[in-house]
Amino acid sequence: MLGRNLQILDSSPDGTIAEPRLKDKFVIVGIPDDRGVGLNHGHVGASAGPDAFRQAFYRLYDTRLAGGGWFGSEWVDLGDVVLLDEIADTHARLADVVHWALEQGARRVHVIGGGHDFSFGSYAGDALSCAGILPILNFDAHFDLRPVVDGQINSGTPFRRVIENFGNRVAEGEALFEIGLQRERNPQSLWDYAQSKGVSIAEYCAGREPWRYWNL
């Protein structure tokens, strides 16, 4: 059972937190926050994602990988990121946590829950921890390339922010691959922006030929 290989990070009686040994381990971080979804007029509920994920994930078995492989590896659950009043500050806190875990030698950091705006915080933490191009795969009907207007970050803005803040790490947009885009779900302005940045697109279309490809 996966739970047998899991270490849950908890505070000690004096309130301090013992740092776990993360080298070569898989790490889980929860984000119980969907404020960005609400600001984008989406369906909230992602804030409950971390707890729902844990309830199901910890019960999984895979006897083929017993003693080794992905499930057989050791996991550390760092708990949930403590939310701050400003969404941007919470993104920065997530980036710090991801960066710290990778610097401690974690094999992977899995960020669970939260609105899609937290893709920016996850990416920022990765970008701080490695060099070179860091590609993105986005499986979604939406681009999530909306601009930030009047400082309001929402679930539709993460990849625009990545391009604007980490352009050289995502090849100014050419290392972003959007899979499952639906034309009726995105305004023409976002298609134009994606094309101008060389974003690779696999568009899903209803009909006999459901897939169309752009910039591949």
LOSE-691216 format. One record per residue (C-alpha): x, y, z; residue in three letters. Coordinates in Angstrom, 2 decimals, always signed. Each point is the difference from the previous one (the first is absolute). Example, Ala and Ser with C-alpha at 12.3 -4.5 7.8 and 13.67 -1.06 7.14 Angstrom:
2
- +12.30, -4.50, +7.80, ALA
- +1.37, +3.44, -0.66, SER
//
This chain:
216
- +0.00, +0.00, +0.00, MET
- +1.31, +3.43, -0.94, LEU
- -0.65, +1.38, +3.47, GLY
- +2.68, -2.28, +1.42, ARG
- +2.64, +1.88, -2.00, ASN
- -1.33, +3.42, +0.96, LEU
- +1.43, +2.44, +2.51, GLN
- -2.41, +2.74, +1.10, ILE
- +1.79, +3.10, +1.20, LEU
- -1.48, +1.26, +3.25, ASP
- +0.94, +2.45, +2.71, SER
- +1.59, -1.06, +3.26, SER
- -1.56, +0.81, +3.42, PRO
- +2.01, +3.24, +0.23, ASP
- -1.45, +1.21, -3.31, GLY
- +3.13, -0.45, -2.08, THR
- +0.09, -2.09, -3.15, ILE
- +2.70, -2.59, -0.52, ALA
- +1.43, +0.16, -3.50, GLU
- -0.47, -3.34, -1.77, PRO
- +2.69, -1.63, -2.07, ARG
- -1.23, +0.55, -3.54, LEU
- +2.85, -1.38, -2.06, LYS
- -1.29, -2.35, -2.73, ASP
- -3.55, +0.17, +1.37, LYS
- -3.25, +1.07, -1.60, PHE
- -1.57, +3.01, +1.71, VAL
- -3.64, +1.04, +0.30, ILE
- -1.03, +3.62, +0.65, VAL
- -3.64, +1.07, +0.33, GLY
- -1.54, +3.31, -1.09, ILE
- -3.51, +0.37, +1.51, PRO
- -0.76, +3.19, -1.94, ASP
- -2.40, +0.72, -2.85, ASP
- -0.31, +3.77, +0.30, ARG
- +1.47, +0.41, -3.48, GLY
- -2.70, -2.26, -1.43, VAL
- -2.72, +2.16, +1.49, GLY
- +1.64, +3.16, -1.35, LEU
- -0.10, -1.60, -3.46, ASN
- -3.72, -0.80, +0.44, HIS
- +0.75, -3.73, +0.06, GLY
- -1.33, -2.88, +2.07, HIS
- +1.62, +0.09, +3.43, VAL
- +0.81, -3.17, +1.92, GLY
- +3.72, -0.49, -0.63, ALA
- +0.69, +1.13, +3.56, SER
- -1.30, -3.41, +1.15, ALA
- +2.33, -1.80, -2.41, GLY
- +2.95, -0.72, +2.32, PRO
- -2.07, -1.80, +2.64, ASP
- -2.06, -1.91, -2.58, ALA
- +3.18, -1.08, -1.77, PHE
- +1.64, -1.22, +3.20, ARG
- -3.05, -2.04, +1.04, GLN
- +0.12, -1.93, -3.28, ALA
- +3.73, -0.04, -0.75, PHE
- +1.22, -1.38, +3.31, TYR
- -2.14, -3.13, -0.44, ARG
- +1.45, -1.03, -3.37, LEU
- +1.77, -3.30, -0.54, TYR
- +2.18, -1.22, -2.86, ASP
- +1.45, -3.43, +0.69, THR
- +1.99, +0.09, -3.24, ARG
- +2.13, +2.78, +1.44, LEU
- +0.27, -1.28, +3.56, ALA
- +3.39, +0.87, +1.40, GLY
- +1.00, +2.22, -2.89, GLY
- -1.09, +2.31, -2.79, GLY
- -2.39, +2.92, +0.31, TRP
- -2.39, -1.28, +2.69, PHE
- +2.80, -1.86, +1.73, GLY
- +1.99, +3.21, +0.39, SER
- -0.12, +2.05, +3.17, GLU
- -2.31, +3.00, +0.11, TRP
- -0.10, +3.05, +2.25, VAL
- -3.16, +2.04, +0.47, ASP
- +0.95, +3.56, +0.95, LEU
- -3.61, +0.88, +0.73, GLY
- -1.79, +3.06, -1.37, ASP
- +1.54, +3.36, -0.78, VAL
- -1.32, +2.61, +2.43, VAL
- -1.99, +2.50, -2.05, LEU
- +0.77, +3.71, +0.08, LEU
- -2.40, +2.90, -0.53, ASP
- +1.28, +0.71, -3.51, GLU
- -0.09, -2.70, -2.68, ILE
- +3.35, +1.16, -1.43, ALA
- +1.63, -0.37, +3.42, ASP
- -1.41, -3.53, +0.32, THR
- +1.44, -0.84, -3.43, HIS
- +3.39, +1.26, +1.18, ALA
- -0.26, -2.12, +3.15, ARG
- -0.77, -3.10, -2.10, LEU
- +2.99, +0.78, -2.22, ALA
- +2.21, +0.18, +3.09, ASP
- -1.27, -3.38, +1.26, VAL
- +0.51, -1.72, -3.37, VAL
- +3.46, +1.53, -0.37, HIS
- +0.99, -1.01, +3.53, TRP
- -1.17, -3.60, -0.47, ALA
- +1.90, -0.37, -3.27, LEU
- +3.12, +1.51, +1.54, GLU
- -0.28, -2.65, +2.73, GLN
- +0.25, -2.67, -2.70, GLY
- -3.65, -0.95, -0.50, ALA
- -0.59, -2.04, -3.16, ARG
- -3.29, +1.71, -0.82, ARG
- -2.33, +2.48, +1.68, VAL
- -3.70, -0.65, -0.61, HIS
- -2.19, +3.05, +0.66, VAL
- -3.58, -1.08, +0.68, ILE
- -3.11, +2.13, -0.10, GLY
- -0.38, +3.71, -0.45, GLY
- -1.18, +2.01, -2.97, GLY
- +1.95, -0.20, -3.23, HIS
- +1.61, +3.35, +0.82, ASP
- +2.32, -1.98, +2.29, PHE
- +1.66, -1.46, -3.08, SER
- +2.03, +3.20, +0.10, PHE
- +1.20, -0.59, +3.55, GLY
- +0.89, -3.61, -0.79, SER
- +1.89, +1.02, -3.12, TYR
- +1.84, +2.78, +1.82, ALA
- +1.24, -2.46, +2.61, GLY
- +1.24, -2.38, -2.69, ASP
- +1.64, +2.82, -1.96, ALA
- +1.96, +1.10, +3.07, LEU
- +1.34, -3.53, +0.43, SER
- +1.31, -0.91, -3.45, CYS
- +1.56, +1.52, -3.10, ALA
- -0.99, -0.01, -3.65, GLY
- -3.35, -0.29, -1.73, ILE
- -2.82, -1.23, +2.26, LEU
- -2.92, -1.09, -2.23, PRO
- -3.68, +0.06, +0.97, ILE
- -2.77, -2.41, -1.01, LEU
- -3.50, +1.35, +0.65, ASN
- -2.94, -2.38, -0.49, PHE
- -2.97, +2.34, -0.06, ASP
- -2.77, +1.45, -2.13, ALA
- +1.29, +3.47, +0.91, HIS
- +3.28, +1.75, -0.81, PHE
- +0.38, +1.63, +3.43, ASP
- +1.95, +2.73, -1.79, LEU
- -2.13, +2.92, +1.15, ARG
- +1.80, +3.21, +0.96, PRO
- -0.03, +1.24, +3.59, VAL
- -2.31, +3.04, +0.02, VAL
- +0.12, +2.51, +2.86, ASP
- +2.22, -2.36, +1.95, GLY
- -2.68, -2.69, +0.21, GLN
- +1.56, -3.45, -0.32, ILE
- -2.44, -2.81, -0.74, ASN
- -0.10, -3.58, -1.25, SER
- +0.12, +1.19, -3.61, GLY
- +3.36, +1.81, +0.28, THR
- +2.76, -2.50, +0.96, PRO
- +1.69, -0.66, -3.32, PHE
- -0.07, +3.64, -1.10, ARG
- +1.80, +0.76, +3.28, ARG
- +2.52, -2.79, -0.65, VAL
- +0.81, +1.43, -3.44, ILE
- +0.29, +3.53, +1.38, GLU
- +2.08, -0.95, +3.06, ASN
- +1.94, -3.06, -1.19, PHE
- +0.04, +0.54, -3.75, GLY
- +3.49, -1.38, -0.53, ASN
- -0.91, -3.18, +1.93, ARG
- -3.04, -0.73, -2.16, VAL
- +1.63, +1.12, -3.30, ALA
- -2.20, +3.13, +0.02, GLU
- -3.02, -2.30, -0.37, GLY
- +1.30, -2.57, -2.47, GLU
- +0.55, -2.56, +2.80, ALA
- -3.68, +0.18, +1.00, LEU
- -2.20, -2.77, -1.44, PHE
- -3.77, +0.45, +0.44, GLU
- -1.93, -3.26, -0.52, ILE
- -3.79, -0.21, -0.33, GLY
- -0.69, +3.65, -0.81, LEU
- -3.57, +0.72, -1.11, GLN
- -0.53, +2.98, -2.26, ARG
- -3.36, +0.97, +1.48, GLU
- +1.55, +0.14, +3.48, ARG
- +2.59, +2.66, -0.81, ASN
- -0.27, +3.52, -1.47, PRO
- +1.80, +0.74, -3.26, GLN
- +2.39, +2.31, +1.84, SER
- +1.48, -2.99, +1.85, LEU
- +0.36, -2.02, -3.21, TRP
- +1.83, +2.97, -1.53, ASP
- +2.26, +0.34, +3.03, TYR
- +0.81, -3.72, +0.04, ALA
- +0.83, +0.06, -3.71, GLN
- +2.23, +3.05, +0.44, SER
- +1.96, -1.83, +2.71, LYS
- +0.34, -3.24, -1.93, GLY
- -2.00, -1.99, +2.55, VAL
- -0.56, -3.59, -1.19, SER
- -3.70, -0.86, -0.12, ILE
- -1.98, -3.22, -0.36, ALA
- -3.54, +1.28, -0.58, GLU
- -2.92, -2.30, +0.70, TYR
- -2.88, +0.35, -2.45, CYS
- -3.29, -1.89, -0.08, ALA
- -0.40, -1.90, -3.26, GLY
- +1.62, -2.69, -2.11, ARG
- +3.50, +1.43, +0.42, GLU
- +0.08, +1.08, +3.65, PRO
- +3.61, +1.23, +0.20, TRP
- +1.70, +2.95, -1.67, ARG
- +3.61, +0.93, +0.65, TYR
- +1.68, +3.41, +0.00, TRP
- +3.68, +0.97, +0.26, ASN
- +1.16, -3.64, +0.24, LEU
//
